[in-house]
Amino acid sequence: MDMAKQRGATRQPPTGSLPVATAIRSARHRAGLSQARLAALLGVTPTCIQHWEYAKRTPGPRTWVRLEEILGPLTGERRAA
């Protein structure tokens, strides 16, 4: 049996956006933050950051606001999501 099925996990289709993923990754690099540090500042897991940066998921509205507070404006990118 598949390990994911054994754990009760189900695979979800990607809901991310490549422009959003690129904007987050670029802004994080400009800010000099690791994925782990950004995750800690946002109160999410590093895996969550990875999912955003690989366009598997997109941050919710509240998290997007926090991202911009930490990383600066990600102008226009949210609309692409």
C-alpha positions in Angstrom: 0.0 0.0 0.0 1.1 3.5 -0.8 2.7 5.3 2.3 0.6 8.4 1.8 -2.6 6.3 1.8 -1.4 4.5 4.9 -1.1 7.8 6.7 -4.4 8.9 5.4 -2.9 11.7 3.3 -4.3 12.6 0.0 -2.5 14.4 -2.8 -4.0 17.7 -3.8 -3.5 19.3 -7.2 -1.3 22.3 -7.2 -3.1 25.6 -6.6 -0.1 27.9 -6.8 1.0 30.5 -9.3 4.4 30.7 -10.9 4.5 34.5 -10.8 3.6 34.5 -7.1 6.2 31.8 -6.4 8.9 33.8 -8.2 7.9 37.0 -6.4 8.1 35.3 -3.0 11.4 33.6 -3.6 13.0 36.7 -5.1 11.8 38.9 -2.2 13.0 36.4 0.4 16.4 36.3 -1.2 16.6 40.1 -1.4 15.7 40.2 2.3 18.5 37.7 3.1 16.1 35.3 4.8 16.2 31.5 4.7 13.0 29.6 4.2 13.2 28.5 7.8 13.6 32.0 9.1 10.7 33.4 7.0 8.6 30.5 8.1 9.4 31.3 11.8 8.5 34.9 11.2 5.2 34.0 9.6 4.3 31.2 12.0 4.2 28.6 9.3 6.3 25.6 8.5 9.3 25.7 6.2 7.4 23.2 4.0 4.7 25.8 3.6 7.3 28.2 2.3 8.6 25.6 -0.1 5.1 24.9 -1.4 4.7 28.6 -2.2 8.1 28.9 -3.8 7.5 25.9 -6.0 4.0 27.1 -7.1 2.3 24.2 -5.3 0.2 26.5 -3.1 -0.5 30.2 -2.7 -0.6 32.1 0.5 -4.0 33.2 1.9 -4.9 36.8 2.1 -3.9 37.3 5.8 -0.6 35.6 5.2 0.0 37.7 2.0 -0.3 40.8 4.2 2.2 39.4 6.6 4.6 38.5 3.8 4.5 42.1 2.5 5.1 43.4 6.0 8.2 41.2 6.2 9.5 41.2 2.6 8.1 44.5 1.3 5.5 45.0 -1.4 5.0 42.2 -3.8 3.1 44.6 -6.1 0.7 43.1 -8.6 1.7 39.6 -7.9 -1.3 38.7 -5.7 -3.6 39.3 -8.6 -1.8 36.6 -10.6 -2.8 34.0 -8.1 
